[in-house]
Amino acid sequence: MSEDEVEIRLPEASDAAQLLTLLTRLQRESDTFTLANADDPISVSQEADQLRQIEHSDAHLLLVASLGKQLIGVLSIAPTPQGNVGELGLAVEQAYWRQGIGTALVDEALYWAQSASSLEAVGLIVQTRNVAAMHLYQKMGFVRTSTPPETVKDDAGKSVTAVEMVYPLTNQN
């Protein structure tokens, strides 16, 4: 892989420090990307342990996009309380938007969800003001659910409208 090609891959425990740095950068540059537990930071060794655990899960997925040795994007799928639905989260550094990186991450994640996961669907909540993300998810086959739009708080505490979207996996294997 050349230094100017973006690679979509599973992160390794040795990526923990760089992944935490990427997540901090992503949170700073976008008001539509929110980290759960952002007020309770974890150590590099804790992140490395989590990466090792995720590696062996059929309900969790973490992918990174790297350009050379630099991480520039991340995608996660984590099980929801329903257990059979995974919640997708996606973020790419702003300098790399609209270059197909988000599409490549989602495409790889949906392949995993269909072929290797125990999930029946992948869902997400997206802010309606994030038009590019809504277009990406629709292009990839996600559909809006019948759940009415909800109001969520962005990182600045501002109320914004968000909708739920889902990609059903049942009967697609």
NORTA-V25379 format. One record per helix or strand of 2 or more residues. SS is the DSSP state (helix for helix, strand for strand). FROM is the first residue (numbers start at 1). TO is the last residue. If there is no record, write none. Layout:
ss-><SS | SS>
from-><FROM | FROM>
to-><TO | TO>
This chain:
ss-><strand | helix | helix | strand | strand | strand | helix | helix | strand | helix | strand | strand | strand>
from-><6 | 13 | 44 | 61 | 70 | 85 | 94 | 101 | 121 | 131 | 143 | 150 | 159>
to-><10 | 29 | 55 | 67 | 79 | 92 | 96 | 115 | 127 | 139 | 144 | 153 | 168>
